[in-house]
Amino acid sequence: MTNQQAWTIYQKYVAGWKAISGDERAKIAAEVIAPNVRYSTPQHESGGRQTIIEDMAAFQQKFPGGRFEIGDVSAHHEVAVLTWVLVKADGTVFAKGHDQIRVSAGKIVELITFAPSATAP
């Protein structure tokens, strides 16, 4: 996987976090997330596609009109690390963090989300 390929699939994925309908969110998820995806965050040790969809909807409850932008990408083989930037509805940056994705057959099969970055331990 190239940086461009990782960016493209991740860009589709982060579109699911925007203020969109549940049907649109489910359609995006089906397009880019494998049904049996391994999903791990500071809040979830393991979850699947439905857990991701639920987190996307919960994000909009917490940050109405918020969105994620991509800061950077580094990819090789089937794995990529991407920086996410949480942007509030008013355009201010709220936090930055990282996701690691593994892609197979054009879909995310593993997603590990890291909490916002810290500048010092």
C-alpha positions in Angstrom: 0.0 0.0 0.0 1.3 3.4 -0.9 0.9 6.6 1.1 -1.7 7.8 -1.5 -3.7 4.6 -1.3 -3.7 4.8 2.6 -4.7 8.5 2.4 -7.6 7.7 0.0 -9.1 4.9 2.1 -8.7 6.8 5.3 -10.2 10.0 3.8 -13.3 7.9 3.0 -13.3 6.5 6.5 -13.1 9.9 8.3 -16.0 11.1 6.2 -18.1 8.8 8.3 -17.4 10.9 11.4 -19.0 14.1 9.8 -22.5 15.3 10.5 -24.3 13.0 8.1 -27.2 10.6 8.3 -27.0 7.2 9.9 -27.7 5.7 6.4 -24.8 7.6 4.9 -22.5 6.6 7.7 -23.5 2.9 7.3 -22.9 3.1 3.6 -19.4 4.6 4.1 -18.6 2.0 6.7 -19.6 -0.8 4.4 -17.5 0.6 1.6 -14.2 1.0 3.6 -14.4 -1.2 6.7 -14.4 -5.0 6.7 -17.3 -6.6 8.5 -15.0 -8.4 10.9 -12.6 -5.5 11.4 -10.6 -5.5 14.6 -11.2 -2.1 16.3 -9.2 -1.0 19.3 -9.3 2.4 21.1 -8.6 3.6 24.6 -12.3 2.9 25.3 -12.6 -0.4 23.4 -10.3 -3.4 23.6 -12.1 -5.0 20.7 -15.0 -4.1 18.5 -16.2 -4.5 15.0 -17.8 -2.4 12.2 -21.0 -1.7 14.3 -18.9 -0.4 17.2 -17.2 2.0 14.8 -20.5 3.2 13.4 -21.8 3.7 17.0 -18.6 5.7 17.9 -19.1 7.8 14.8 -22.6 8.7 15.8 -21.5 9.3 19.4 -18.8 11.7 18.2 -21.4 13.9 16.6 -23.4 14.0 19.9 -20.2 15.2 21.7 -18.9 17.5 18.9 -21.9 18.5 16.8 -20.7 19.5 13.4 -17.2 18.4 14.2 -15.0 16.5 11.7 -11.6 14.9 11.3 -8.9 16.0 8.9 -5.8 14.1 8.0 -2.5 15.5 9.2 0.0 13.0 7.6 0.5 9.4 6.5 3.2 6.8 6.5 2.5 3.5 4.8 4.2 0.3 3.8 3.0 -3.2 2.9 -0.6 -3.3 4.1 -0.1 -1.0 7.2 -0.4 2.8 7.6 -0.1 5.2 10.4 -2.1 8.4 10.0 -2.4 11.6 12.1 -6.0 12.7 12.7 -6.9 16.2 13.6 -10.2 16.8 15.4 -11.7 20.0 14.1 -14.7 21.5 15.9 -17.7 23.0 14.0 -16.3 26.5 14.4 -13.0 25.4 12.7 -10.8 25.3 15.8 -8.5 22.4 16.3 -9.5 20.5 19.4 -7.0 17.6 19.4 -4.5 15.5 17.3 -3.9 11.8 17.5 -3.0 8.8 15.4 -4.6 5.8 13.9 -2.9 2.7 12.6 -4.8 0.8 9.9 -4.2 -2.5 8.2 -5.9 -2.9 4.8 -6.8 -6.0 2.9 -8.7 -6.2 -0.4 -9.4 -2.4 -0.3 -11.0 -2.4 3.2 -9.7 -1.6 6.7 -9.4 -4.9 8.5 -7.7 -3.5 11.6 -7.9 -0.1 13.2 -6.0 1.0 16.3 -6.8 4.5 17.5 -4.5 6.3 19.8 -5.7 9.0 22.1 -4.7 12.6 21.5 -1.0 13.1 21.4 1.0 14.5 24.3 4.0 16.8 23.8 5.6 15.4 26.9 5.0 12.1 28.9 
